[in-house]
Amino acid sequence: ATYGIDYTLDPPLATNGYATLIFAPGETEKEIKIIPIDDTEVEPYEDVFLYVERSSLVNVKFLPATSVFHINRIVDNDSTPYIEFEGGYGTLEGARLKKTPQFIHVRRHVNNNEVATIDYAVVGGTATEGEDYETLGSGTLTFGVGESIKTIELVINGDNAFEGDESIVIALSNPTGNDVVLGHYKFHTHTIVDDDYARGIYVDYEITELGEGDNARRTNTSHYGIRLRTKPTAAVTVTVNNPDPNNLEITSGQTLTFWPDANNEHKPWDKWQLVQIKSINNQVKNPDRHIVLTHSTTGGDYTGFIPPDIHTVTIEDDD
């Protein structure tokens, strides 16, 4: 609740945001009056939070926190018929080419004995109409006699792009009917939950340290494992990208294939496969090298997906 709009206090708040209670000698109790301000707006309940914060006497001590807080609830008493959105929703985006219908509820309260209408329109959001969701535009909902709820159908378009959650903002306006007004929830924000972050690969080690050539202090060969995070819709090929073939060789596993289902010939998506690596002895004195191996994927719903997962190889020079 907002002071001065939804309620006032006695004693009132000063410009510094505080009200002061003065206890005369011998007084042990004072009263704070919370005075609601009546309006005609249909709105949910509102809470007033009061907090006893300080005293002018240094020897005054407060009891535990439950004694210094007070909550007072203002309950709306307006009975005008009103129409508003009901609840909030989110939709998993889904795979590319998949269309997911979502029904947004609009409810009429108090009186449904007459015909009423309400307009709706998309007014904002981060999602792109016609791309992330089917064109919705604007329209009018008509409540017949006895009808309390209507729906707006929103169709979400799936894709394979990692783009984060996106939103669609829909507004209600222009209610018609006998004394019908807009309710408190005039706007609805629908969230398209990006599910593409779930795809990707697991790399079992982030860092490998190798010696160069026959350096006895460190081995010059090693390996790390890769597997998919989610079951793909078709076979997926993971390619290891080596930016420095003059200093590091991928001896096996540069291209790995993962399958949705396993049989005697195929490697399943949830089983580890190994990438074998070996440092190259260039017989030249250099600083230690740090080589970042990245990965790319193709096939099924992984096509076009760029995994953020990397594997870093440090080669200690021995020359």
C-alpha positions in Angstrom: 0.0 0.0 0.0 1.1 3.6 -0.7 1.0 6.2 2.0 -1.1 9.2 1.0 -2.9 7.2 -1.7 -4.1 4.0 0.0 -3.9 5.1 3.6 -2.8 7.8 6.1 -1.5 7.6 9.6 -2.4 9.3 12.8 0.1 10.7 13.9 1.0 11.4 10.2 4.4 10.8 8.6 6.8 13.8 8.5 8.8 14.7 5.5 11.6 12.4 6.6 9.3 9.4 6.3 8.8 8.9 10.1 6.0 9.5 12.6 6.9 10.2 16.1 5.2 8.9 19.3 5.9 10.9 22.4 5.4 9.1 25.8 4.8 11.4 28.7 6.2 10.4 32.1 4.2 7.4 33.4 2.7 6.5 29.9 3.4 2.9 28.8 1.2 2.7 25.7 0.5 4.8 22.6 -1.8 4.2 19.6 -1.1 4.5 15.8 -4.2 4.8 13.7 -4.1 3.4 10.2 -6.8 5.2 8.1 -7.6 3.6 4.7 -8.4 6.0 1.9 -11.5 4.8 0.0 -11.4 4.6 -3.8 -13.5 3.0 -6.6 -10.6 1.1 -8.2 -10.9 -2.7 -8.2 -7.6 -4.0 -6.8 -6.1 -6.8 -4.7 -5.5 -6.5 -1.0 -2.7 -4.2 0.1 -0.4 -4.4 3.1 0.9 -1.6 5.4 4.2 -2.4 7.1 5.0 -0.4 10.2 8.4 -0.6 11.9 9.6 0.8 15.2 13.1 1.9 14.5 14.6 4.1 17.1 14.2 6.0 20.4 15.6 9.2 21.8 16.5 7.4 25.0 19.8 5.6 24.9 18.7 3.0 27.5 15.5 1.9 25.6 15.9 -1.6 24.2 13.7 -3.3 21.7 12.3 -6.8 22.1 12.9 -9.4 19.3 11.9 -8.5 15.7 8.3 -9.8 16.1 7.7 -6.9 18.5 9.0 -4.1 16.3 7.1 -5.0 13.1 3.4 -4.6 12.4 1.5 -5.6 9.2 -2.0 -4.3 8.5 -4.0 -5.5 5.5 -6.3 -3.3 3.5 -9.0 -5.4 1.9 -10.7 -4.0 -1.2 -14.5 -3.5 -0.9 -15.3 -2.3 -4.4 -18.0 -4.4 -6.0 -18.0 -2.9 -9.5 -18.0 -5.6 -12.2 -14.5 -5.8 -13.7 -12.4 -7.8 -16.2 -8.8 -8.7 -15.8 -6.1 -11.2 -16.7 -5.9 -14.3 -14.5 -2.6 -15.7 -13.4 0.8 -15.7 -15.1 2.2 -18.2 -17.6 5.4 -19.5 -19.2 5.8 -21.8 -22.1 8.8 -23.9 -23.0 9.9 -22.9 -26.4 10.2 -26.3 -28.0 12.3 -27.6 -30.9 12.5 -26.0 -34.3 9.3 -26.2 -36.3 7.3 -27.2 -33.3 4.2 -25.0 -32.5 3.0 -24.9 -28.9 -0.5 -23.4 -28.3 -0.9 -21.5 -25.0 -4.3 -20.3 -23.7 -4.3 -17.0 -21.7 -7.3 -16.6 -19.4 -9.3 -13.4 -19.0 -11.9 -13.4 -16.2 -15.0 -11.4 -15.5 -15.7 -10.8 -11.8 -18.8 -9.9 -9.7 -21.6 -9.9 -12.3 -22.0 -12.2 -15.3 -25.6 -11.6 -16.0 -25.1 -9.4 -19.0 -23.1 -9.3 -22.2 -19.7 -7.6 -21.8 -16.7 -7.1 -24.1 -13.0 -6.3 -23.7 -10.3 -5.5 -26.3 -6.8 -7.0 -26.2 -3.6 -6.2 -28.0 0.1 -7.0 -28.0 1.8 -3.8 -26.7 5.4 -4.9 -26.0 7.9 -7.6 -25.0 11.2 -8.9 -26.2 9.9 -11.7 -28.4 9.3 -11.0 -32.2 5.8 -11.4 -33.4 5.5 -13.7 -36.4 8.9 -15.2 -35.6 9.0 -16.3 -31.9 5.2 -16.6 -31.9 2.4 -16.6 -34.4 0.9 -13.2 -35.2 -1.6 -12.3 -32.5 -2.2 -8.6 -33.1 -5.4 -7.4 -31.4 -8.9 -8.5 -31.0 -12.1 -8.4 -28.9 -13.4 -10.9 -26.3 -17.1 -11.1 -25.8 -18.6 -12.5 -22.6 -22.1 -13.9 -23.1 -24.7 -14.0 -20.3 -23.4 -16.4 -17.7 -19.8 -16.5 -19.0 -17.0 -15.6 -16.6 -13.9 -16.6 -18.5 -12.5 -16.2 -22.0 -9.2 -17.3 -23.5 -6.7 -15.7 -25.9 -4.8 -18.4 -27.9 -1.1 -17.7 -28.2 1.0 -20.1 -30.4 4.7 -20.3 -29.6 7.2 -21.1 -32.4 10.1 -23.4 -31.4 13.6 -23.0 -32.6 17.1 -24.2 -31.9 18.7 -20.8 -31.2 20.2 -20.1 -27.7 18.6 -16.6 -27.1 17.5 -16.6 -23.5 13.9 -16.2 -22.2 11.7 -13.8 -24.2 8.5 -12.0 -23.3 5.2 -11.0 -24.8 3.2 -8.2 -23.2 -0.6 -8.1 -23.8 -2.9 -5.4 -22.6 -6.6 -5.2 -22.0 -8.6 -2.0 -22.8 -12.1 -0.6 -23.6 -14.4 -2.7 -21.5 -18.1 -2.5 -22.4 -21.2 -3.6 -20.5 -23.2 -2.4 -17.6 -20.7 -0.5 -15.3 -17.9 -2.9 -16.3 -14.4 -1.6 -15.6 -10.8 -2.8 -16.0 -9.5 -4.8 -13.1 -6.1 -4.5 -11.5 -4.3 -6.9 -13.8 -4.7 -5.0 -17.1 -1.4 -6.3 -18.5 -0.2 -9.8 -18.9 3.5 -10.8 -19.5 3.9 -14.2 -21.1 7.4 -15.7 -20.9 8.8 -17.9 -23.6 11.2 -20.0 -21.7 14.3 -20.8 -23.8 15.0 -24.6 -23.6 18.0 -24.6 -26.0 20.4 -24.0 -23.1 19.8 -27.7 -22.1 21.6 -28.9 -25.3 25.4 -29.0 -25.2 28.3 -31.3 -24.3 30.0 -32.3 -21.2 33.8 -32.1 -21.0 35.1 -34.1 -18.1 38.3 -32.1 -17.6 38.7 -28.4 -18.3 42.5 -28.3 -18.2 45.3 -30.7 -19.3 49.0 -30.0 -18.6 51.5 -31.7 -20.9 55.3 -31.7 -21.3 56.9 -31.0 -24.6 58.3 -34.0 -26.5 60.3 -36.3 -24.2 60.2 -33.9 -21.2 60.5 -36.3 -18.3 58.8 -34.0 -15.8 55.4 -34.3 -17.6 53.8 -36.8 -19.9 53.3 -35.6 -23.5 50.1 -37.5 -24.1 46.7 -37.3 -22.4 43.0 -37.6 -23.1 39.7 -36.1 -22.1 36.1 -37.3 -22.4 33.0 -35.8 -24.2 29.3 -36.7 -24.1 26.1 -35.0 -24.9 23.9 -33.3 -22.3 20.6 -34.3 -23.9 19.2 -37.0 -26.1 19.4 -35.8 -29.7 16.7 -36.2 -32.3 19.2 -37.8 -34.7 22.9 -38.7 -34.8 25.2 -35.9 -33.7 28.8 -35.3 -34.7 31.1 -33.4 -32.4 34.2 -32.0 -33.9 37.2 -30.9 -31.8 38.7 -27.7 -33.2 42.5 -27.4 -32.7 43.8 -23.8 -33.4 47.5 -24.8 -33.0 48.3 -28.0 -34.9 52.1 -27.1 -34.9 52.2 -27.6 -31.1 49.4 -30.0 -30.4 48.2 -33.1 -32.2 44.8 -34.8 -31.8 45.7 -38.4 -32.3 42.2 -39.8 -32.2 38.7 -38.6 -31.4 38.8 -35.4 -33.4 35.4 -36.3 -34.8 33.0 -38.2 -32.5 29.4 -39.4 -33.3 26.7 -39.8 -30.7 23.4 -41.6 -31.4 20.0 -41.2 -29.8 19.8 -45.0 -29.2 22.6 -47.5 -28.8 23.1 -50.8 -30.6 26.2 -52.9 -31.2 27.6 -50.5 -33.8 26.6 -47.1 -32.4 27.8 -45.0 -29.4 24.9 -43.7 -27.4 24.6 -40.0 -26.6 25.0 -40.4 -22.8 28.3 -42.5 -22.9 31.7 -40.9 -22.7 34.0 -40.9 -25.8 37.7 -40.0 -25.6 39.7 -37.4 -27.4 43.4 -38.4 -27.4 46.0 -35.5 -27.5 49.8 -35.3 -27.8 52.2 -32.4 -27.6 54.7 -31.8 -30.4 58.4 -31.3 -29.7 59.4 -28.3 -31.8 62.9 -28.2 -30.3 62.6 -24.4 -30.1 62.8 -22.4 -26.8 59.4 -20.8 -26.3 57.2 -19.7 -23.5 54.7 -22.3 -22.2 51.8 -22.5 -24.7 48.1 -22.4 -23.8 45.9 -23.9 -26.4 42.1 -23.7 -26.2 40.2 -26.6 -27.9 36.7 -25.6 -28.9 33.9 -27.9 -30.2 31.2 -27.7 -32.9 28.2 -29.9 -33.4 26.0 -30.9 -36.3 23.1 -33.3 -36.7 19.5 -33.5 -35.4 18.5 -30.7 -33.0 22.2 -29.9 -32.4 22.7 -28.5 -35.9 23.9 -24.9 -35.6 24.4 -25.1 -31.9 27.7 -23.8 -30.6 28.7 -25.4 -27.3 30.4 -23.0 -24.9 32.4 -25.9 -23.4 36.1 -25.8 -24.0 39.2 -27.8 -23.0 42.5 -25.9 -22.3 45.8 -27.6 -22.9 49.0 -26.1 -21.3 52.3 -27.3 -22.8 55.4 -26.8 -20.7 58.4 -26.0 -22.9 61.5 -28.1 -22.3 64.0 -26.5 -24.6 
